Amino acid sequence: MPAPTSERTTLQLELVANRNRRDFLRLSAFAGAGLVVGVPALAGCQSGSNTASSGAGTPPTTPTGVLRVANNGEPVSFDPAIGASVADTGITAHNVYESLVRYKGSTSDLEGVLATSFESSPDAREWLFHIRDGVVFHDGEPLTSSAAKASFEYAKSSAGAFGNFLPTKAVYDDSDPHVLRVTVPTPFPDLARNLSVLRVVSPKLIHAGPAAVAKTPSGTGPFKFVSYTTAQTVVLEANPNYRGPGPYLQRVEFPIIPDADARVAALRSGSIDMVLRLAPQNAVSLRGTRDIEVVQNNSWAVGRLSLATKTAPLDNPKIRQALAHAIDRQALVKAVLGGVGGAIDDSWVAPGLYGCHPPAAAAYTYDQGLAKRLVAESGVATPIPLTIVWSPDEGAQFGQMAQAIAGMLNPIGFNVDVRSVTLDQKNKVNTAAAGTARAWPAAVEGSRFITGTGAHPIALRFLQRNFQVDDQVLNSLQDRIMQTPNGPERLELFADLEQRISEVVPEVPLYSEVTLHALRKSVQGFVPPQDGILSNYGQTYVVG
């Protein structure tokens, strides 16, 4: 019989977008992750690839047509410094707002967006960003270095997550309206990478206060915010002052459809044009459907099982190692994800990203015999109670993933209870896991941790807090990486870090994610986002 909840260590399966602000990095069993069966997934540190929608249409010379993209939930806030959910950031991040820089296509190279170019001093303590001339915010304010400075200072002072991507003691010099000079007291080699996730907000909107930023976004992107109607839709329209290319659409609508099956039904009926992040089974059912195309992308996302290592029994390295060897990752991909995605090679850094360097030897081979021996060597009395908490609000596959993992852990000495809760209840477990409430003695959260937008260096900085890892070697490596300029020495430190993580086991890497998106064949020019979530519709158009 399962042990009482108060005596069980808790694991969670959770759906989370592109965020690093929670107190634990989490397992990704993200809805809709995957490719069709038989398509190879990423291997090693190769970069993913984007596949645009097919067709031979020609973009219109002026914005025309309406694109209807299903949104999976109610927006909580449109504040880009918060990024409260996929429902929020997926709409505004690359459509209403822009950043100074971005990743170039499917590579980990950076290119300018609102900055025409950028450079740093050899010691990475001084950065120059040359601001693009002639850009105007949707509310008429001009883009200047002062506007960028105001956005970054707002993000840093807000309660949102993305301020953590900025240096704590940065000094922003905006004396030249065309150049933003950033100086920091210690090397900060990842500033440009981190700025790829910082959106530049109209200074007029910032002056109006956080409530205004959360409700009425105003950026420089290809689309302007029009309206949000609760339980109905979010509407954007073409920005007539955009510098191009695009936008080619006059209007983009995001009907709010929380249920995954309902989204697929709406696509079949023609009431919407696109569904993002399909579940594998839905993708299979749509393949071959007349007028519907399934587009795939090897994203930079990876699934991980992350552990609160200061809480018994997960404070015992033998137990963590046992968990790692007890989970058959290939079986999870095959049975739960329908063969989409792929078991990864133990790298903590997502494939395709700067710093990716898998450990020299496979750290977490599937070996239940070894897992049983490690449990015995740990000295922890069996059966060891664990609870996996998941929410149906985030997709049925989370329950399937939880049951599959439970089935793998039970034979090696764990007594696993899988519990379905509401999303609100699961969020309360998050709070307990963070130590602010002790309704649960520990937590292993399940979610998606994306490093594809430059988040990785910041994640390194928070590794100790997130995993509560008490390992001086790991902590020292993190600190050195954060302050070592780009170059051979830094890449060697990344390799050392990967090796140490594989020894300490603060997490178990599970699979590389491949996303599926379904769209009507009349939709042209759509390129799946490399991070798997934040789509840009500026060069998308509708034909016929």
LINZINOR-V206523 format. One line per field, one symbol per residue. burial: I if it has 9 or more other C-alpha atoms within 8 Angstrom, else O. A space follows every 50 residues. Layout:
BEGIN
burial: ???
END
This chain:
BEGIN
burial: OOOOOOIIIIIIIIIIIIIIOOIIIIIIIIIIIIIIOOOOIIOOIOIIII IIIOOOOOOOOOIIIIIIIIIIOIIOIIIIIIIIIIIIIIIIIIIIIIII IIIIOIIIOIIIIIIIIIOIOOOIIIIIIIIIOOIIIIOOIOIIIIIIII IIOIIIOOOIIIIOIIIOOIOIOIOOIIIIIIIIOOIIIIIIIIIIIIII IIIOIIOIOOOIIIIOIIIIIIIIIOOOOOOOIIIIIIIOOIOOOIIIII IIIIIIIIOIOIIIOIIOOOOIIIIIIIIIOIIOOIIOOOOIIIIIIIII IIIIIIIIIIIIOIIIIIIIIIIIIIIIIOOIIIOIIIIIIIIIIIIIII IIIOOIIIIOOOOIOIOIOIIIOIIOOIOOOOOIIIIIIIIIOIIOIIII IIIIIIOIIIOIIIIIIIOIIIIOOIOOIIIIIIOOIOOIIIIIIIIIII IIIIIIIIIIIOIIIIIIIOOOOIIOIIIIIIIIIOOOOIIOIIIIIIII IIOOIIOIIIIIIIIIIIIIIOIIIIIIIIIIIIIIOIIIIIOO
END
